[in-house]
Amino acid sequence: MKDKKLITKTTINGRLVKKGSDKISVFDNSLLYAEGLFETLLSVDNEIYYLNEHLKRLYKGARILGLKIPVDRAILVRWMYKTVKAHPDKILKLRLTLTSGESDRWVGIQGKQQVILSASPHNIPTEPFKLHVSEFKVDQDSVFRRIKTLSYAIHAAALNQARINKCDDAIMINEKGNVAEVTSANIFWVEKGRIFTPPIGSGCLEGITRKAVIKEAKKNGWEIKEKNISINKMLQMNEIFISSSLKLVAPVKTIKTKDKSYRFKTGEITKQLTKQFIKLVGLTEQKL
């Protein structure tokens, strides 16, 4: 019997396609120039979490890049649920990719944008993260840091570098020397009972879960503020955690620099937020 954990279900423009038929043109600008957008969402029991917030960011990105989403929002949402429901697993990651279509520079006419949706099994992390400080820098002033474009070469290189150093992910520093984000998550730290996170102006993505963490922290009565921080200062903190749509809230146990490894405890604030977000998506720690 085939292991269902290897299954990925994909639709292209709403049509369910089999593996091997999940293809687009080699002349699509998404391949030639990384011109396109993506969003990654969490689905549990056929419910897609923070759907409206993800689509809002997608449409914002489309305006910035000058892309057209080829169908109206209701049809796009229907395609998303169709893709999720086609998969047998309970916990899924749903990747939405919007390409910019065939390039008129190569085929003589600009092609229609393509909507690719893929649902795959997902394990929400239950172990603390090890992070590596990347040597690559992000431009904190670029408008493209506010949206999820297909141009992820710097983040991919930083992640590869982290894995070579036996870490799970990489911390990205901006050109001013401040911490921006992790390649696939936002980052937070706790100092004297207060929660901090880099501001959007640091070059971090305005994460969907980042916003939710700020909202939930305030609900719990914790003070939470945006603040720039150097990596040297962050390494002096006792409690650090990350957040993303697929990770929810996860503690950081190690940060590796070029010369040294630093260890961190999983504090009470991180523990409470982790439990809270697992509950928010309809799960319990026992079901992960």
Order of alpha helices (4+ residues) and beta strands (2+ residues): beta-beta-alpha-beta-beta-alpha-alpha-beta-alpha-beta-beta-alpha-beta-beta-beta-beta-alpha-beta-alpha-beta-beta-beta-alpha
